[in-house]
Amino acid sequence: EVHHRVRIKDSAIIAAASLSDRYVSDRFLPDKAIDLVDEAAAKLNNEVSSKPEVIDSVDRRLIQLEMELLSLKDDDSSSNPRAEALRQEMDSLRKKQEVATASWEAERIQVQNIQALKEKLDQVRFDIESAERNFDLNKAAELKYAELPAIQAELEKEEAEFEKSESKLLRDTVTPEDIAAIVSSWTGVPVTKLVATERDKLLGLEDTLGRRVVGQDDAVRSIAEAIQRSRAGLSDPTKPIASLAFLGPTGVGKTELCKALAVSMFDTEDAIIRIDMSEYMEKHSVSRLIGAPPGYVGFEEGGQLTDAVRRRPYSVILFDEMEKAHGDVFNIMLQLLDDGRLTDSKGNVVNFRNCIIVFTSNIGSGKVLEVAGDLARQEEVRDVVMSAVRESFRPEFINRVDEFVIFNSLGPDQLSQIVRLELRRLEERVAGRAMTLEVSEAAVAHIANTGYDAVFGARPLKRAIQRQIETPLAKLLISGQVLDGDTIKVDVDGSDLLTITPYRPVDAEEVPAPTQEAATSAAAG
């Protein structure tokens, strides 16, 4: 407190000990808790000596408006309506700046007075101890019973006045929220209190995932509920956030759900640590996950799994196509799923307790396809699939997975939704060239019908869109028949062929549009 000239609440110290014990796994107590408190106090002290964000944002806005006003001087700014609007906004901002700056200066003087009194109080206590050691009892008594109480009373008065301020721009006390913010910056784990935006995002997580992954309500619900339990603080802190096994045919959204979760929670698909289990078909390949033992090639490189989690401790770990890996590879999963940790080849303990573990597999997909759409036989499907799982994996591994989720096969209605999702992504790509893509419902149905394959799921749809829309459109772009800024309309003609027709804005340069026959034949090709 004396060094950083701030106050530290007892609750902040408790938070530093508990949060560092749970989330900072590569260091030891009490050092990591002390460093948390130290960094939080230093950050708070820096905020006292620098401009508050409110004033800084007003200053930057004023500079921006001033530059814009100067650029209008050549256009007779006295009569320019835009210049007048700029002056009015600048006057309003200057008044706001004056009020905020005056309040900040007054608060800063108060904080500096409190800090000076604390330093003086600490010096008096040191002088008392020094006088008592030297048996200078008169000086010790004067300091202890006269000067010390006076400074303490003045300090309490200053602190009480500072606390009375309703809209404070400055703080001088380290709170548990400050400690949580530092933990989040260290580890990437969101341990701060839920703000309104994140609360809404968590409550709507199931709907968000469901918009991207079609027809898999059970899987989406399992993922969303696991995340909600974790952020509410109710999940088991000694295990990963969730460990799920996604089972079902190819192309039904198992991997896509993991990507959707990463985008929803972290705004990027890069938050996925993907381990392709087809690369671990040999028994010895397990060393690649945790690192080669000492004396072997690759010892210095570390493990592909352990190093990735150490760098990004809050992530989705996807073990894709798990049935293709050697059975002994799953032995190291037992400790990971049970205790949420692994020890790599260098002896470092890696914490998996803030990860979501997802296994995917095509085991039992034949039975899922056989009863597609038959709701009455869904329980039978689950029994058959779980029987296949028990034949392929050891009981100790199955027993540690939180939930096995059976993915349904996709029907024609769901395929139409997937086509719209894929077309929306294509629209985003062509929007970079100021082009607009308009696809009719008949064209969507045509793509869904031509790309439907019950065995291969949704993947043929992507190939159908590439073949029927992207390839013809690319040819039209290369030939110059379609230009940036055009509107591209995709429809179906009387011969049940997809047509691609460009439309140009009226004020654009007149360029011959491709004939209907050319676009149709290109689509057919």
Residue, then its C-alpha position, 0 to 999 in steps of 0.5 A: e500500500v505504501h509503495h503504490r500509495v493505494r488501499i488494498k481491500d482484504s477481499a482483494i487479497i482473498a480473491a488474489a489467493s483463490l483466483s491464482d490458485r484456480y487459474v494460474s497453474d504454472r506458478f506457486l503460492p504465495d508468489k503468484a497472489i502477491d504479483l496479482v495484487d502488485e500489478a493491480a495496485a500499480k495499474l490503479n496508481n497509474e490511473v491516478s496520474s493519467k487522464p481518465e478515459v472520459i476526458d481523454s475521449v473528449d479530447r480526441r474527439l475535439i481534435q478530430l472536429e478541429m481538423e475537420l473544421l479546418s478542412l472546410k475553411d476553403d469552402d466558405s466555412s462561415s456559411n457552411p451548415r456542416a461547419e456550423a454543426l461542428r462548432q456547436e458540437m465543439d462548444s458542447l464538448r468543451k463545456k463537458q471537458e471543463v466540468a470533467t477536468a475540474s472534477w478530475e483535478a479536485e479528485r486528484i488533489q484529494v487522492q494526492n493528499i491521502q497518499a501524502l498523509k499515508e506516507k507521513l503516517d508510515q514515516v511517523r510509525f517508523d520514527i516511533e519504532s526508532a525512538e523506542r529502540n534508542f530509549d528516547l521515550n519522550k520523543a516516542a510518547e510525543l509521536k505516539y500519543a500526539e502526532l500519530p492520532a492527529i495524522q490518523a484523524e486527518l487521514e480518516k477525514e480526507e478519506a471520508e470526504f473522498e468517499k462522499s463523491e458520487s461520480k468519482l473519476l478516480r479510485d484509490t482502492v484495489t477491489p476483487e474486480d481489479i484482481a479478476a481483471i488482471v487474472s483475465s489479462w494473464t490467462g485469457v480466462p473470463v473470470t470478471k463479473l458478468v456484464a450485461t452484454e456478456r450475460d445476454k450473450l450467454l443466455g442466447l448462446e443456444d440460439t446463436l449456435g442453433r442458427r449456424v448448426v442446423g438440426q442438432d438441438d441436443a448437441v447445441r443444448s449440451i454445449a450451451e448448458a456447459i458454458q452457462r454452468s461454468r460462467a455461473g461458477l457452478s461447474d466442478p473446478t477440478k475438471p474441464i468445463a465439459s467433455l462431450a463426444f459427438l457421434g453421427p454420420t459425416g457432414v452433419g455439423k459435428t466439427e461445425l458446432c465446435k467452430a460455431l462455439a469458438v466464434s460465439m465465445f471468442d469471436t474467432e475460429d482460431a480459439i480451437i485447438r484441433i487434434d486430428m486423431s488419424e495422425y495418431m494411428e501408431k502406439h508411439s505417436v502418443s508422445r507427440l501430444i505431450g512431448a518426446p521423452p528425454g533423449y529422444v528426437g523432438f524433446e525440446e519441441g514440447g507436445q502439440l497438445t500441452d504446449a497449445v493449451r499452455r499458450r491458450p488455456y481457455s479454448v475448445i479442444l477438438f479431437d477429431e475422428m477419435e475412432k481412428a487413433h490407436g487405443d493406447v492414445f486414450n490412456i492419457m485422456l483419463q487423467l485429462l478428463d478426471d483431474g483436468r491436468l496433464t504432465d508433459s515430457k518436461g515435468n510441467v503440469v498443464n491445466f485443462r480445467n478451463c477447456i471444453i473437450v470435444f471428441t467426434s466420431n462416425i461410429g454407428s453412423g450406419k444405424v443413424l442413417e437407417v432410421a433417419g426421420d423416424l422419431a419413434r426409433q431414436e432410442e433404439v439408435r442411441d442403444v445401437v450407437m452406444s453399443a458400438v462405442r463400448e466395443s471400440f473404447r475402454p470402459e474407463f474412458i467412456n465413464r469419464v466423458d460427460e455426455f455422448v451426443i448423437f447427431n441426427s442425419l439431415g433432411p431436405d428441410q434442413l438442407s435448404q437452411i444450410v444452403r442459405l447459410e452457405l450462400r450468406r457466406l458467399e454474399e459476404r465474400v462478393a460484398g468485398r467487391a461491392m457486388t450484391l448476390e440475390v438468390s431466389e427460393a427456387a434456386v435454393a431448392h434446386i441446389a438443395n435437391t441436386g446436392y442432397d446425399a443422405v450418406f455424405g450429409a451437407r458437404p455435397l451442398k458446398r460442392a454444388i454451390q461451387r459448381q453451379i454458382e461460384t464457377p460460372l460467376a468466376k468465369l463471368l468476372i474473368s471475362g469482364q461480363v460482370l463488374d464490381g458493383d453489379t447485382i447478381k441474380v440467381d434463379v431457375d429457368g424453364s429447363d430446370l437449369l440455374t441462371i446467373t444474370p447481372y444487373r448494373p446500376v443506372d448511373a454506371e458505365e454501360v457495359p454489355a451484360p452477358t446473355q441469359e444463354a451464356a450465363t445458363s450454359a456456364a451454370a450448367g457446365 
